[in-house]
Amino acid sequence: TSDSQVIKINVESKDATDAVKIANETVTVFSKDIPKIMKIDNIYTLSEATLDADAAPVKPHTGLLIAVATLLGMILGLVIMFLR
């Protein structure tokens, strides 16, 4: 219905297995406590977190980004220097 609310839980962790456990435990606690807090009785879990076989880290490679930014900055500096 138009009054329905969906909450998506995202968890970041160094270990993918830990992230799945944390997400699922959060859903379990949420499902138990929210009916008491909000005075509702129709909480449903649409899907549980699962560990995909091809799970990959989502954090950026900070060192690589710094190196690329430094290189681009040096190139831009040289271009500006030669244009003057």
C-alpha positions as MATLAB code, in Angstrom:
seq = 'TSDSQVIKINVESKDATDAVKIANETVTVFSKDIPKIMKIDNIYTLSEATLDADAAPVKPHTGLLIAVATLLGMILGLVIMFLR';
ca = [
       0.000    0.000    0.000;
       1.004    3.633   -0.126;
       1.579    3.549    3.643;
       4.219    0.819    3.372;
       7.773    1.586    4.357;
      10.855   -0.310    3.255;
      14.144   -0.010    5.083;
      17.338   -1.138    3.391;
      20.257   -2.048    5.630;
      23.800   -1.655    4.280;
      26.815   -2.854    6.254;
      30.474   -2.198    5.486;
      33.147   -4.384    7.042;
      36.624   -5.616    6.247;
      35.222   -9.152    6.281;
      32.249   -9.939    4.024;
      31.069  -12.746    6.312;
      30.955  -10.338    9.257;
      28.970   -7.840    7.185;
      26.358  -10.501    6.366;
      26.085  -11.526   10.033;
      25.770   -7.903   11.193;
      23.100   -7.112    8.597;
      21.035  -10.183    9.457;
      21.334   -9.601   13.210;
      20.295   -5.968   12.725;
      17.182   -7.157   10.888;
      16.427   -9.652   13.668;
      16.713   -7.039   16.421;
      14.821   -4.478   14.354;
      11.982   -6.930   13.713;
      11.655   -7.664   17.441;
      11.910   -4.090   18.761;
      10.100   -1.940   16.186;
       6.630   -3.429   16.808;
       6.953   -2.396   20.467;
       8.297    1.062   19.672;
       5.959    1.973   16.803;
       2.896   -0.003   17.965;
       2.655   -2.010   14.743;
       2.458   -5.734   14.161;
       3.189   -6.263   10.489;
       6.970   -6.299   10.121;
       8.259   -8.491    7.291;
      11.769   -9.262    6.103;
      11.855   -9.026    2.315;
      15.240  -10.729    1.988;
      18.128  -11.683    4.207;
      21.719  -10.768    3.499;
      23.678  -13.479    1.714;
      27.333  -13.865    0.865;
      27.843  -13.807   -2.893;
      30.612  -15.972   -4.308;
      31.894  -13.008   -6.313;
      31.786  -10.480   -3.442;
      34.459   -7.807   -3.844;
      35.581   -4.870   -1.708;
      33.826   -1.596   -2.472;
      36.279    0.806   -0.893;
      38.390    2.913   -3.271;
      42.117    2.307   -3.568;
      43.275    5.435   -1.741;
      46.948    5.075   -2.658;
      46.172    4.716   -6.345;
      43.813    7.700   -6.293;
      46.449    9.879   -4.599;
      49.084    8.822   -7.145;
      46.796    9.574  -10.102;
      45.756   12.942   -8.630;
      49.407   13.870   -8.040;
      50.354   12.934  -11.594;
      47.424   14.880  -13.062;
      48.305   17.875  -10.892;
      51.893   17.818  -12.126;
      50.776   17.568  -15.754;
      48.326   20.442  -15.288;
      51.071   22.502  -13.631;
      53.425   21.899  -16.573;
      50.718   22.818  -19.092;
      49.991   26.076  -17.254;
      53.728   26.822  -16.986;
      54.278   26.367  -20.741;
      51.207   28.414  -21.685;
      52.487   31.505  -19.838;
];
